[in-house]
Amino acid sequence: MKEAVLQMEGLTHRELQWIQHAPPFVGQLDFMEFCLPACGGLDTIPADRIQGFRNAADAIEAGFAPCDECKPV
């Protein structure tokens, strides 16, 4: 049921799979930004160009800035 609702809200199959197994925060290595796993910008980023973080403080300490689109902090 939840998957059907998320699909109606516009999430792609890849985004749904990612959300089910994603860390709480995701860093984009090309842009040095971190996002929430449901951020729309992540759908185009190759899996080898992302890094997971347990919390926002870890992402910031690693040199990542918060995403302007999903505003993870």
PDB file as gemmi writes it, atoms N, CA and C in Angstrom:
CRYST1    1.000    1.000    1.000  90.00  90.00  90.00 P 1                      
ATOM      1  N   MET A   1       0.827  -1.195   0.000  1.00  0.00           N  
ATOM      2  CA  MET A   1       0.000   0.000   0.000  1.00  0.00           C  
ATOM      3  C   MET A   1       0.875   1.264   0.000  1.00  0.00           C  
ATOM      4  N   LYS A   2       1.898   1.279   0.861  1.00  0.00           N  
ATOM      5  CA  LYS A   2       2.774   2.443   0.944  1.00  0.00           C  
ATOM      6  C   LYS A   2       3.496   2.674  -0.381  1.00  0.00           C  
ATOM      7  N   GLU A   3       3.940   1.575  -1.014  1.00  0.00           N  
ATOM      8  CA  GLU A   3       4.623   1.697  -2.306  1.00  0.00           C  
ATOM      9  C   GLU A   3       3.699   2.312  -3.353  1.00  0.00           C  
ATOM     10  N   ALA A   4       2.447   1.913  -3.363  1.00  0.00           N  
ATOM     11  CA  ALA A   4       1.483   2.460  -4.321  1.00  0.00           C  
ATOM     12  C   ALA A   4       1.282   3.958  -4.099  1.00  0.00           C  
ATOM     13  N   VAL A   5       1.211   4.376  -2.854  1.00  0.00           N  
ATOM     14  CA  VAL A   5       1.031   5.794  -2.534  1.00  0.00           C  
ATOM     15  C   VAL A   5       2.254   6.590  -2.991  1.00  0.00           C  
ATOM     16  N   LEU A   6       3.463   6.083  -2.708  1.00  0.00           N  
ATOM     17  CA  LEU A   6       4.673   6.786  -3.120  1.00  0.00           C  
ATOM     18  C   LEU A   6       4.773   6.889  -4.637  1.00  0.00           C  
ATOM     19  N   GLN A   7       4.361   5.845  -5.354  1.00  0.00           N  
ATOM     20  CA  GLN A   7       4.369   5.905  -6.814  1.00  0.00           C  
ATOM     21  C   GLN A   7       3.379   6.949  -7.319  1.00  0.00           C  
ATOM     22  N   MET A   8       2.215   7.051  -6.686  1.00  0.00           N  
ATOM     23  CA  MET A   8       1.239   8.070  -7.070  1.00  0.00           C  
ATOM     24  C   MET A   8       1.794   9.465  -6.807  1.00  0.00           C  
ATOM     25  N   GLU A   9       2.681   9.594  -5.817  1.00  0.00           N  
ATOM     26  CA  GLU A   9       3.293  10.885  -5.510  1.00  0.00           C  
ATOM     27  C   GLU A   9       4.439  11.214  -6.463  1.00  0.00           C  
ATOM     28  N   GLY A  10       4.770  10.293  -7.367  1.00  0.00           N  
ATOM     29  CA  GLY A  10       5.752  10.582  -8.393  1.00  0.00           C  
ATOM     30  C   GLY A  10       7.130   9.969  -8.206  1.00  0.00           C  
ATOM     31  N   LEU A  11       7.349   9.146  -7.195  1.00  0.00           N  
ATOM     32  CA  LEU A  11       8.649   8.522  -7.030  1.00  0.00           C  
ATOM     33  C   LEU A  11       8.849   7.436  -8.075  1.00  0.00           C  
ATOM     34  N   THR A  12      10.057   7.364  -8.622  1.00  0.00           N  
ATOM     35  CA  THR A  12      10.371   6.341  -9.612  1.00  0.00           C  
ATOM     36  C   THR A  12      10.648   5.020  -8.908  1.00  0.00           C  
ATOM     37  N   HIS A  13      10.701   3.944  -9.688  1.00  0.00           N  
ATOM     38  CA  HIS A  13      11.005   2.624  -9.124  1.00  0.00           C  
ATOM     39  C   HIS A  13      12.380   2.643  -8.453  1.00  0.00           C  
ATOM     40  N   ARG A  14      13.364   3.287  -9.085  1.00  0.00           N  
ATOM     41  CA  ARG A  14      14.713   3.369  -8.498  1.00  0.00           C  
ATOM     42  C   ARG A  14      14.682   4.109  -7.158  1.00  0.00           C  
ATOM     43  N   GLU A  15      13.937   5.203  -7.092  1.00  0.00           N  
ATOM     44  CA  GLU A  15      13.831   5.958  -5.841  1.00  0.00           C  
ATOM     45  C   GLU A  15      13.173   5.117  -4.750  1.00  0.00           C  
ATOM     46  N   LEU A  16      12.142   4.368  -5.110  1.00  0.00           N  
ATOM     47  CA  LEU A  16      11.481   3.506  -4.123  1.00  0.00           C  
ATOM     48  C   LEU A  16      12.447   2.452  -3.577  1.00  0.00           C  
ATOM     49  N   GLN A  17      13.227   1.816  -4.454  1.00  0.00           N  
ATOM     50  CA  GLN A  17      14.200   0.823  -4.027  1.00  0.00           C  
ATOM     51  C   GLN A  17      15.250   1.461  -3.116  1.00  0.00           C  
ATOM     52  N   TRP A  18      15.703   2.648  -3.492  1.00  0.00           N  
ATOM     53  CA  TRP A  18      16.724   3.346  -2.721  1.00  0.00           C  
ATOM     54  C   TRP A  18      16.218   3.674  -1.314  1.00  0.00           C  
ATOM     55  N   ILE A  19      15.008   4.202  -1.224  1.00  0.00           N  
ATOM     56  CA  ILE A  19      14.451   4.605   0.071  1.00  0.00           C  
ATOM     57  C   ILE A  19      14.350   3.419   1.027  1.00  0.00           C  
ATOM     58  N   GLN A  20      14.036   2.257   0.501  1.00  0.00           N  
ATOM     59  CA  GLN A  20      13.892   1.073   1.347  1.00  0.00           C  
ATOM     60  C   GLN A  20      15.207   0.677   2.010  1.00  0.00           C  
ATOM     61  N   HIS A  21      16.329   0.986   1.398  1.00  0.00           N  
ATOM     62  CA  HIS A  21      17.625   0.525   1.898  1.00  0.00           C  
ATOM     63  C   HIS A  21      18.625   1.652   2.129  1.00  0.00           C  
ATOM     64  N   ALA A  22      18.193   2.862   2.039  1.00  0.00           N  
ATOM     65  CA  ALA A  22      19.100   4.003   2.082  1.00  0.00           C  
ATOM     66  C   ALA A  22      19.527   4.375   3.501  1.00  0.00           C  
ATOM     67  N   PRO A  23      20.737   4.927   3.603  1.00  0.00           N  
ATOM     68  CA  PRO A  23      21.146   5.520   4.882  1.00  0.00           C  
ATOM     69  C   PRO A  23      20.339   6.803   5.104  1.00  0.00           C  
ATOM     70  N   PRO A  24      20.316   7.337   6.317  1.00  0.00           N  
ATOM     71  CA  PRO A  24      19.519   8.533   6.599  1.00  0.00           C  
ATOM     72  C   PRO A  24      19.915   9.767   5.779  1.00  0.00           C  
ATOM     73  N   PHE A  25      21.201   9.878   5.399  1.00  0.00           N  
ATOM     74  CA  PHE A  25      21.687  11.002   4.606  1.00  0.00           C  
ATOM     75  C   PHE A  25      22.606  10.468   3.517  1.00  0.00           C  
ATOM     76  N   VAL A  26      22.585  11.130   2.357  1.00  0.00           N  
ATOM     77  CA  VAL A  26      23.353  10.660   1.205  1.00  0.00           C  
ATOM     78  C   VAL A  26      24.160  11.812   0.637  1.00  0.00           C  
ATOM     79  N   GLY A  27      25.473  11.605   0.504  1.00  0.00           N  
ATOM     80  CA  GLY A  27      26.342  12.622  -0.070  1.00  0.00           C  
ATOM     81  C   GLY A  27      26.557  12.405  -1.556  1.00  0.00           C  
ATOM     82  N   GLN A  28      26.484  13.481  -2.333  1.00  0.00           N  
ATOM     83  CA  GLN A  28      26.767  13.446  -3.764  1.00  0.00           C  
ATOM     84  C   GLN A  28      28.225  13.853  -3.960  1.00  0.00           C  
ATOM     85  N   LEU A  29      29.062  12.923  -4.354  1.00  0.00           N  
ATOM     86  CA  LEU A  29      30.492  13.178  -4.446  1.00  0.00           C  
ATOM     87  C   LEU A  29      30.850  14.234  -5.489  1.00  0.00           C  
ATOM     88  N   ASP A  30      30.097  14.322  -6.568  1.00  0.00           N  
ATOM     89  CA  ASP A  30      30.408  15.301  -7.612  1.00  0.00           C  
ATOM     90  C   ASP A  30      30.120  16.735  -7.174  1.00  0.00           C  
ATOM     91  N   PHE A  31      29.145  16.910  -6.304  1.00  0.00           N  
ATOM     92  CA  PHE A  31      28.733  18.253  -5.903  1.00  0.00           C  
ATOM     93  C   PHE A  31      29.080  18.576  -4.452  1.00  0.00           C  
ATOM     94  N   MET A  32      29.554  17.571  -3.725  1.00  0.00           N  
ATOM     95  CA  MET A  32      29.885  17.727  -2.300  1.00  0.00           C  
ATOM     96  C   MET A  32      28.702  18.294  -1.523  1.00  0.00           C  
ATOM     97  N   GLU A  33      27.503  17.793  -1.834  1.00  0.00           N  
ATOM     98  CA  GLU A  33      26.284  18.121  -1.103  1.00  0.00           C  
ATOM     99  C   GLU A  33      25.719  16.846  -0.515  1.00  0.00           C  
ATOM    100  N   PHE A  34      24.992  16.969   0.591  1.00  0.00           N  
ATOM    101  CA  PHE A  34      24.299  15.796   1.119  1.00  0.00           C  
ATOM    102  C   PHE A  34      22.806  16.053   1.149  1.00  0.00           C  
ATOM    103  N   CYS A  35      22.060  14.965   0.963  1.00  0.00           N  
ATOM    104  CA  CYS A  35      20.616  15.028   0.777  1.00  0.00           C  
ATOM    105  C   CYS A  35      19.909  14.008   1.659  1.00  0.00           C  
ATOM    106  N   LEU A  36      18.594  14.125   1.680  1.00  0.00           N  
ATOM    107  CA  LEU A  36      17.739  13.067   2.194  1.00  0.00           C  
ATOM    108  C   LEU A  36      17.619  12.022   1.083  1.00  0.00           C  
ATOM    109  N   PRO A  37      17.442  10.756   1.412  1.00  0.00           N  
ATOM    110  CA  PRO A  37      17.377   9.719   0.376  1.00  0.00           C  
ATOM    111  C   PRO A  37      16.283   9.927  -0.670  1.00  0.00           C  
ATOM    112  N   ALA A  38      15.230  10.637  -0.347  1.00  0.00           N  
ATOM    113  CA  ALA A  38      14.127  10.852  -1.290  1.00  0.00           C  
ATOM    114  C   ALA A  38      14.323  12.085  -2.173  1.00  0.00           C  
ATOM    115  N   CYS A  39      15.449  12.739  -2.086  1.00  0.00           N  
ATOM    116  CA  CYS A  39      15.699  13.953  -2.875  1.00  0.00           C  
ATOM    117  C   CYS A  39      15.625  13.626  -4.367  1.00  0.00           C  
ATOM    118  N   GLY A  40      14.898  14.421  -5.111  1.00  0.00           N  
ATOM    119  CA  GLY A  40      14.737  14.194  -6.541  1.00  0.00           C  
ATOM    120  C   GLY A  40      16.037  14.241  -7.322  1.00  0.00           C  
ATOM    121  N   GLY A  41      17.003  14.998  -6.872  1.00  0.00           N  
ATOM    122  CA  GLY A  41      18.270  15.102  -7.576  1.00  0.00           C  
ATOM    123  C   GLY A  41      19.089  13.830  -7.554  1.00  0.00           C  
ATOM    124  N   LEU A  42      18.826  12.931  -6.645  1.00  0.00           N  
ATOM    125  CA  LEU A  42      19.617  11.705  -6.534  1.00  0.00           C  
ATOM    126  C   LEU A  42      19.314  10.698  -7.628  1.00  0.00           C  
ATOM    127  N   ASP A  43      18.189  10.817  -8.287  1.00  0.00           N  
ATOM    128  CA  ASP A  43      17.784   9.826  -9.286  1.00  0.00           C  
ATOM    129  C   ASP A  43      18.747   9.771 -10.472  1.00  0.00           C  
ATOM    130  N   THR A  44      19.450  10.846 -10.737  1.00  0.00           N  
ATOM    131  CA  THR A  44      20.358  10.886 -11.884  1.00  0.00           C  
ATOM    132  C   THR A  44      21.814  10.641 -11.507  1.00  0.00           C  
ATOM    133  N   ILE A  45      22.109  10.488 -10.217  1.00  0.00           N  
ATOM    134  CA  ILE A  45      23.486  10.301  -9.755  1.00  0.00           C  
ATOM    135  C   ILE A  45      23.834   8.807  -9.774  1.00  0.00           C  
ATOM    136  N   PRO A  46      24.925   8.416 -10.444  1.00  0.00           N  
ATOM    137  CA  PRO A  46      25.327   7.002 -10.434  1.00  0.00           C  
ATOM    138  C   PRO A  46      25.642   6.538  -9.008  1.00  0.00           C  
ATOM    139  N   ALA A  47      25.346   5.295  -8.722  1.00  0.00           N  
ATOM    140  CA  ALA A  47      25.533   4.747  -7.372  1.00  0.00           C  
ATOM    141  C   ALA A  47      26.972   4.868  -6.883  1.00  0.00           C  
ATOM    142  N   ASP A  48      27.941   4.830  -7.795  1.00  0.00           N  
ATOM    143  CA  ASP A  48      29.336   4.936  -7.360  1.00  0.00           C  
ATOM    144  C   ASP A  48      29.754   6.365  -7.047  1.00  0.00           C  
ATOM    145  N   ARG A  49      28.842   7.330  -7.215  1.00  0.00           N  
ATOM    146  CA  ARG A  49      29.136   8.737  -6.925  1.00  0.00           C  
ATOM    147  C   ARG A  49      28.372   9.236  -5.704  1.00  0.00           C  
ATOM    148  N   ILE A  50      27.886   8.308  -4.879  1.00  0.00           N  
ATOM    149  CA  ILE A  50      27.188   8.701  -3.652  1.00  0.00           C  
ATOM    150  C   ILE A  50      27.817   8.007  -2.446  1.00  0.00           C  
ATOM    151  N   GLN A  51      27.646   8.623  -1.300  1.00  0.00           N  
ATOM    152  CA  GLN A  51      28.190   8.094  -0.044  1.00  0.00           C  
ATOM    153  C   GLN A  51      27.133   8.263   1.036  1.00  0.00           C  
ATOM    154  N   GLY A  52      26.913   7.232   1.818  1.00  0.00           N  
ATOM    155  CA  GLY A  52      25.926   7.289   2.886  1.00  0.00           C  
ATOM    156  C   GLY A  52      26.510   7.835   4.181  1.00  0.00           C  
ATOM    157  N   PHE A  53      25.663   8.491   4.953  1.00  0.00           N  
ATOM    158  CA  PHE A  53      26.036   9.021   6.270  1.00  0.00           C  
ATOM    159  C   PHE A  53      24.950   8.676   7.274  1.00  0.00           C  
ATOM    160  N   ARG A  54      25.363   8.395   8.509  1.00  0.00           N  
ATOM    161  CA  ARG A  54      24.398   8.088   9.574  1.00  0.00           C  
ATOM    162  C   ARG A  54      23.698   9.323  10.104  1.00  0.00           C  
ATOM    163  N   ASN A  55      24.360  10.484   9.999  1.00  0.00           N  
ATOM    164  CA  ASN A  55      23.736  11.716  10.474  1.00  0.00           C  
ATOM    165  C   ASN A  55      24.311  12.916   9.727  1.00  0.00           C  
ATOM    166  N   ALA A  56      23.644  14.061   9.856  1.00  0.00           N  
ATOM    167  CA  ALA A  56      24.057  15.271   9.149  1.00  0.00           C  
ATOM    168  C   ALA A  56      25.423  15.752   9.615  1.00  0.00           C  
ATOM    169  N   ALA A  57      25.716  15.601  10.898  1.00  0.00           N  
ATOM    170  CA  ALA A  57      27.008  16.053  11.425  1.00  0.00           C  
ATOM    171  C   ALA A  57      28.168  15.316  10.756  1.00  0.00           C  
ATOM    172  N   ASP A  58      28.009  14.019  10.503  1.00  0.00           N  
ATOM    173  CA  ASP A  58      29.061  13.257   9.812  1.00  0.00           C  
ATOM    174  C   ASP A  58      29.267  13.782   8.395  1.00  0.00           C  
ATOM    175  N   ALA A  59      28.183  14.107   7.706  1.00  0.00           N  
ATOM    176  CA  ALA A  59      28.289  14.626   6.341  1.00  0.00           C  
ATOM    177  C   ALA A  59      28.993  15.978   6.328  1.00  0.00           C  
ATOM    178  N   ILE A  60      28.640  16.847   7.247  1.00  0.00           N  
ATOM    179  CA  ILE A  60      29.258  18.171   7.326  1.00  0.00           C  
ATOM    180  C   ILE A  60      30.738  18.041   7.671  1.00  0.00           C  
ATOM    181  N   GLU A  61      31.058  17.167   8.607  1.00  0.00           N  
ATOM    182  CA  GLU A  61      32.455  16.947   8.996  1.00  0.00           C  
ATOM    183  C   GLU A  61      33.287  16.429   7.812  1.00  0.00           C  
ATOM    184  N   ALA A  62      32.659  15.678   6.917  1.00  0.00           N  
ATOM    185  CA  ALA A  62      33.357  15.141   5.747  1.00  0.00           C  
ATOM    186  C   ALA A  62      33.467  16.179   4.621  1.00  0.00           C  
ATOM    187  N   GLY A  63      32.939  17.373   4.837  1.00  0.00           N  
ATOM    188  CA  GLY A  63      33.069  18.443   3.856  1.00  0.00           C  
ATOM    189  C   GLY A  63      31.889  18.629   2.928  1.00  0.00           C  
ATOM    190  N   PHE A  64      30.761  17.986   3.239  1.00  0.00           N  
ATOM    191  CA  PHE A  64      29.564  18.110   2.413  1.00  0.00           C  
ATOM    192  C   PHE A  64      28.679  19.236   2.944  1.00  0.00           C  
ATOM    193  N   ALA A  65      28.040  19.957   2.023  1.00  0.00           N  
ATOM    194  CA  ALA A  65      27.100  21.021   2.380  1.00  0.00           C  
ATOM    195  C   ALA A  65      25.674  20.495   2.217  1.00  0.00           C  
ATOM    196  N   PRO A  66      24.709  21.021   2.977  1.00  0.00           N  
ATOM    197  CA  PRO A  66      23.314  20.591   2.823  1.00  0.00           C  
ATOM    198  C   PRO A  66      22.763  20.956   1.437  1.00  0.00           C  
ATOM    199  N   CYS A  67      21.969  20.083   0.873  1.00  0.00           N  
ATOM    200  CA  CYS A  67      21.325  20.286  -0.425  1.00  0.00           C  
ATOM    201  C   CYS A  67      20.320  21.435  -0.321  1.00  0.00           C  
ATOM    202  N   ASP A  68      20.300  22.286  -1.345  1.00  0.00           N  
ATOM    203  CA  ASP A  68      19.343  23.397  -1.377  1.00  0.00           C  
ATOM    204  C   ASP A  68      17.934  22.926  -1.737  1.00  0.00           C  
ATOM    205  N   GLU A  69      17.842  21.775  -2.408  1.00  0.00           N  
ATOM    206  CA  GLU A  69      16.537  21.283  -2.859  1.00  0.00           C  
ATOM    207  C   GLU A  69      15.749  20.613  -1.720  1.00  0.00           C  
ATOM    208  N   CYS A  70      16.363  19.641  -1.031  1.00  0.00           N  
ATOM    209  CA  CYS A  70      15.627  18.883   0.000  1.00  0.00           C  
ATOM    210  C   CYS A  70      15.861  19.416   1.411  1.00  0.00           C  
ATOM    211  N   LYS A  71      16.859  20.273   1.592  1.00  0.00           N  
ATOM    212  CA  LYS A  71      17.149  20.906   2.884  1.00  0.00           C  
ATOM    213  C   LYS A  71      17.198  19.884   4.033  1.00  0.00           C  
ATOM    214  N   PRO A  72      18.224  19.026   4.055  1.00  0.00           N  
ATOM    215  CA  PRO A  72      18.285  17.950   5.063  1.00  0.00           C  
ATOM    216  C   PRO A  72      18.535  18.412   6.489  1.00  0.00           C  
ATOM    217  N   VAL A  73      18.877  19.661   6.687  1.00  0.00           N  
ATOM    218  CA  VAL A  73      19.037  20.201   8.058  1.00  0.00           C  
ATOM    219  C   VAL A  73      18.355  21.527   8.180  1.00  0.00           C  
TER     220      VAL A  73                                                      
END                                                                             
